[in-house]
Amino acid sequence: MNRTNTAHAKDAVLTQAFVERHYGFLGSFKLHCHALGWDLVRSPTNVALAPLFLLVRLAALILRGVGFRRMSSWLSSRRVFFRSSVSRAVEASIWAEVMEERCEPLSQTTPHQKRLVEEYADVRNAISEIFTSVMFLCVGLIVFETATPGVVSMAPIVSDVARTTAASESFLFGQRLGSVWYGVFPPEVPLWFVVSIGFALAAGASIVTTFAGVIADPLQAVTGVHKRRIMRLIRALDENFDDPPKLAREHILARFSDLTDAGVSLVRTLRP
């Protein structure tokens, strides 16, 4: 169904009002209050399931490309992520404040339309992961003067620093001479220690990811990203009822960050 310019302008006004109400700093803070509870478990679980989500969607795209449209639609409709309380709140607000204002009540929508709105909420999770990766990268560059785009690449560096600091403090001739000694002859770092640091960093990263939207949402609101994403959602609801949800580039970028993290760690491990 083709939308008139007047309808498009109305959608833009509704969308902008929604963004200002929910994705400003105060609105985003209120939204993320829903994360206090089981979302602290769901969010890290969803991060762990993200590679599986990408594989399922890629398989659906391949099946569609070779002509297995029914199987592709079935696979793309499988829900991989756990629905977080924040995502539910976002979906409910979208329906109540944007879609129903356009005379599209939830009771009259199709399962495919509902899935599109769920997909929109899932994209916000991917943005939180990307934001967390950027934070890891910044911390690595500022504190350790090296690129650390994630837990995998940061854990060995933090382990080395922690082990060297502990060894220097217990050095026979004092901490200052210990720092010099272990700067030349680094202490051995056991694998279990690196793994323990990795788990601790992963736990911290999961909490950061859960609440990253408090900062990421206002930034996206100011730059117009949120508005454009909701307008894309509206167009998809209006025009693409028979198409499966597309694989959002945010999911691809989040997984690219993971691959970069693993790649940086591998290069450092193999470097003599």
Secondary structure, DSSP 8 states (H G I E B T S, - for coil): ----HHHHHHHHHHHHHHHHHHSSHHHHHHHHGGGSSTHHHHHHHHHHHHHHHHHHHHHHHHHHHTT-HHHHHHHHT---S---HHHHHHHHHHIIIIIGGGT--GGG--HHHHHHHHHHHHHHHHHHHHHHHHHHHHHIIIIISS---SHHHHHHHHHHHHHHHHHHHT-TT-HHHHHHHHHHS-----HHHHHHHHHHHHHHHHHHHHHTHHHHHHHHHHHTHHHHHHHHHHHHHHH-TTS-----HHHHHHHHHHHHHHHHHHHHHH--
